Amino acid sequence: MAKNDIISVFCFGQEIGRIGLDEDQHRSSFQYNPEFLQSNQYSSLFPLTGVLKRAPKVQLFSQFNSETFRGLPPMIADSLPDVFGNIIFKKWLESSDQQFSQISVIEQLAYVADRGMGALEYRPSKELPQTSSIDLTEIITVLKAVLHTKEDLHESRLNHEALLNIFKIGSSAGGARPKILISENTETGEIIPGDLNHSSDYRHYLVKLNLDDELGYNREVIEYCYYLTATYLEITMMSSKLIEQKHFATERFDRINGIKKHILTASGLTGWDFQSPKDSSYENLFELALFLKVPHREIEELFKRMVFNIIFSNTDDHLKNHSFIYNEVEDKWNISPAYDLTYSLNPLMNYTRTSRALSVNGKRVDLSLKDVLTIAEKFTIKNAKNVILELQDAIDFWNIQASELEIPTNIIQSINNDFVRLI
């Protein structure tokens, strides 16, 4: 029997539209709520990048069937949790003898509900078709059980044991490394699972967990060293810290002063598959920023982030690691704070050649000063050589911070060997 489910998409308290999925036809559909279109509010919520039209008719999508989008329109696929986002959901499936791969993405969105990253929320439509092979109500029942468990979990302070307790019941965070969402009460310091509450009474963190003490080095401490270096260079990032010198915690930019912020990745905005080299270039990223009419100072910061990633050998700078944040008051977009800036390889391994996720001037390896300056000229970046020198000089700062953080000497040296000096 075909799975042909429908779910409603909400943002800022309004129903934006409805998503449908027909797995037999390998296509999804989206239809705007006519009342939302007529209100003319949030007209740039889904920018006109060629994926979604701002029109009342049903729009069909059959071209997004890769693992990245799983048949959904890209801006909706952005809401799907990645590897570590569905821990409890997967356990429930195992207990009921079902495979995660057999659950439709619509059912996963129902499980995400209002707990996902960003501001988009998902609720089962009142008009579920009779042909639905799995009742979404069952998913909602599971969600309620999970939330009931989470609501009983309160930890008095932020430490390793408290983080592990929250990790055991899962959270809606994306990515391939173990991470959780937590909320820390600003007055008492008490922490709760981070997908339960988004009020200003809490600081909201995404925490990357260090669970492998036998690795020989701590990836989270390395990322913190990168954070210190990036902020030293005045690259915009959210405030971050180490918990017990082992877990990396960064404040979320999709929860600001108790308000959910609408976030879309470059991949979600455009339908460019971050796992494919086809559209994965910095030129495309700059063009997208220009299309969204971000201020030129943000174009200059984007250039700075590109050069940082090149010099400090962050090769995993793919299209989902660059996001844009929507200003719902002014109905416009800005680049989000930088995130996932770190050494993305294993420093204990010897690599003969590594390829970048995003190309520069058509190249993914052996980048030169000429390649970077070509980008600078194309996108009107002033004093590009001075910017490059400033970032390159910060290698010394990185080394000092790495030593103070007690990153092993052999790891520091191995990472240094991959740093790129353009000038």
Secondary structure as UniProt FT lines:
FT   STRAND          4..11
FT   TURN            12..13
FT   STRAND          14..22
FT   TURN            23..26
FT   STRAND          27..32
FT   HELIX           34..39
FT   TURN            40..44
FT   STRAND          59..61
FT   TURN            67..71
FT   HELIX           74..77
FT   TURN            78..79
FT   TURN            83..84
FT   HELIX           87..95
FT   TURN            96..97
FT   HELIX           100..102
FT   HELIX           105..112
FT   TURN            113..114
FT   STRAND          121..124
FT   TURN            130..131
FT   HELIX           136..151
FT   HELIX           160..168
FT   STRAND          179..185
FT   TURN            186..188
FT   STRAND          191..193
FT   TURN            194..195
FT   TURN            200..201
FT   STRAND          202..208
FT   TURN            213..214
FT   HELIX           219..232
FT   TURN            233..234
FT   STRAND          240..243
FT   TURN            244..246
FT   STRAND          247..251
FT   TURN            253..254
FT   STRAND          255..256
FT   TURN            257..258
FT   STRAND          259..260
FT   STRAND          263..265
FT   HELIX           266..270
FT   TURN            274..275
FT   HELIX           282..291
FT   TURN            292..293
FT   HELIX           296..311
FT   TURN            312..313
FT   HELIX           319..321
FT   STRAND          323..327
FT   TURN            328..331
FT   STRAND          332..335
FT   TURN            347..348
FT   STRAND          359..360
FT   TURN            361..362
FT   HELIX           369..378
FT   TURN            379..380
FT   TURN            382..383
FT   HELIX           384..393
FT   HELIX           395..404
FT   TURN            405..406
FT   HELIX           409..418
//
